[in-house]
Amino acid sequence: MARAAKRGRPDHGGRGQRQPRSRRARGPVAARTPHHGRRGDALSTAGILEGVRAGRVYIDVAGAGRQLELDAVAGGVAAAMGGTLPAGAPVRLSARGAGAVGATVRPRGDGGELAHRVLAGEMATFDLPAAAARRWIAATVERDGAPLLIGNAIYLSGKLTRRVPARR
């Protein structure tokens, strides 16, 4: 205790001393750490593991209790994070950012950012053209350029309607 006080640092009773100096949290979010969430069918060990295995996970960067749900429909098929949609069809993407009103949702694909929209409530919907992404679509929720929520991808698979011309 005396040694920490001499160096101008608060005494934490030995907590956090096992982390290397470069990994210790600093600044106003030092008390919080990133958390992950998952969507599953049951609140049990088996349900949690099922949700993680299926890829229905997201990261709450500040650990503030925010939630992210990402669902999409393409070609009559519905999928959530970790799921698969048919490629080559327009995609209707719905993002729900609980606890993130006023933040910006940014869907991204393998070609970069696809769109962006401010959450007026908790929901934002995007109608994306078939050529918007070829392999995956994911979303981040940001405020002032800093990520709040990072979602896992929804994958696209199957025949593509947009072909890349062959090199000559």
Beta strands, then each sheet from edge to edge (+ up, - down):
strand 1: 35-38
strand 2: 57-60
strand 3: 67-74
strand 4: 77-80
strand 5: 84-86
strand 6: 91-98
strand 7: 104-109
strand 8: 112-113
strand 9: 117-118
strand 10: 123-128
strand 11: 136-143
strand 12: 146-151
strand 13: 154-157
sheet 1: 1+ 2- 12+ 11- 7+ 8-
sheet 2: 1+ 2- 12+ 11- 13+ 5+
sheet 3: 1+ 2- 12+ 11- 7+ 9-
sheet 4: 4+ 3- 6+ 10-
end
